[in-house]
């Protein structure tokens, strides 16, 4: 017994001494200091963290232990959210800091076992931004995860290759200033390739695509890519997400994409694709969301039978795609359970099939020429969107006809040639034509009793007349799909009877005016596609708008975080689009409780917290990483201590294949006292 006690005491003393001895090699310790001083030279890193940085270092430095020494395996830098304690970046010259990390060779020389590098918002706001030196990026060959998010001052070329990074599994470069061609080198180990929101140009290299045999996420959205979609993408059979949206890609949609039987999200929106929707896409048996909107020359008819058999599909975007013909009745049955179907802004005509009225979610139909709602549809259309679509009876009587031209004169002369000066029209619909020029203020001022004003899908330019705010009888205002510019007039907030406002797909700027909260009757508001609108998500604007059911703020250049109050004020909406912006930070858990669909993908730095996931049973989280996933696991401020008695550790190890890297001597002493008692 005495011998046993002596051995335990000796072991405890040995552990206590070992705990205080540095285990991180001096070269790696100095390397960490060099990295931290490059991104934030004003902070006293050495004085604040003088000891072994693996034992008592800043959050964001992750270590592993091979039994003989500790090694840095992960570095995370930059603000992610109010809950992130990663070292912040306050470099006087972000360009110089980027060069230090990526091209100087510091990381390769200092960290022989580095597996993960995460840099968020470190290279921003450089008034004298300089591109990276035209040199290959010199990073540790052990790197598996390279994540660079929200670094607009990171400019130059993406100079990496599989030869220099043979183990790379995840490459994420989002919202950067990088430009030039995409790398044509092979990356056979990649599972995630995200190069979105930057300035990459040229064609998508077929050699790159062919090398991505195991890739699951391919996101090249919001760049300047041109040319056709490589057919070789159809061979990437592990793909779960494919996002090529918001480029200038042209040509047909390859039928080979139908071979992607594991694909859950396809987004080809806002390109210049042509040739219609290939029926071969019905081979994507796992598809949940498909967005082809904004390809205005895509053309063809609505694919009648393509969606038959796609049982899991929940959202289909075919807006502004140049589709013609009638809406097939079979669509209502094959897409019965989708939460969103966008067919607006096309050239469709004829009656809307009554089967569409039975669909579970929102159907957008406005902005089509000649589409009308039949009495049979209206009888069951309790939850379908009919705003902006006339009844078929109304289309047979003046002033709305199958061709929606009410005033057959140019807008510029409408003020002089009003058809009924003594009886202003109740509806003015001049959509889907080629009217150009500015919207005459004199015309607007004459429409004193108008309830519907639809000038969508024309070539109108200039600003939105403030005089529209005086049309207090307006129920619907649709100026979408023009080239209108300037700010959204605050006077629109005086439209207290307005139920639908659509200003989408213009060139508006100046943010969302808070004055719009005066539209107390509003049900649907669409401001999407104004990419220079900018500003922050209006936190308090929707408070009091009790009847609002749909809000579109996609692709609007919005910045900042998503306000938590949005989840409460928009709790009952069926659709909230915030995708394709420049938002960042954690998604407020309150948004998970919203009744309808929330689109968040395509933002820089937005992430889903565990609190959100706990209640997000019906909210859209596809394409939005978890906040934990954006950092290199297993980063903790201090090493984990296993709080179990040594005598039972063998039976109760929480991870048998990964024994504890360090046991506190305090635990040993405590256990010794228990044994003596």
GIUR-V953140 format. One line per field, one symbol per residue. ss: DSSP state (~ for helix, > for strand, _ for the rest). A space follows every 10 residues. Layout:
ss->???
This chain:
ss->_~~~~~~~~~ ~~~~~~~~~~ ___>_~~~~~ ~~~~~~~~~_ ____~~~~__ __~~~~____ >>>>>____> >>>>>>>___ ______>___ ___~~~~~~~ ~~___~~~~~ _____>>>>> __________ __________ ____>>>>>> >>>>>>____ _________> >>>>>>>>>> >_________ _>>>____>> >>___~~~~~ ~_____>>>_ ___>>>>___ ~~~~~_____ >>>____>>> >>__~~~~~_ ____>>>___ _>>>____~~ ~~~_____>> >_________ >_________ ____>>>___ ___>>____~ ~~~~_____> >>____>>_> >__~~~~~__ _>>>______ >>>_~~~~~~ __________ >~~~~_____ __________ ~~~_______ ______>>>_ _____>>___ ~~~~~~____ _>>>____>> >>___~~~~~ _____>>>__ __>>>>>__~ ~~~~_____> >>____>>>_ ___~~~~~__ ___>>>____ _____>____ _________> >>______>> ____~~~~~_ ____>>>___ _>>_>>__~~ ~~~___>>>_ _____>>>_~ ~~~~~_____ _____>____ __________ _____~~~__ __________ ____~~~~~~ ~~~~~~_
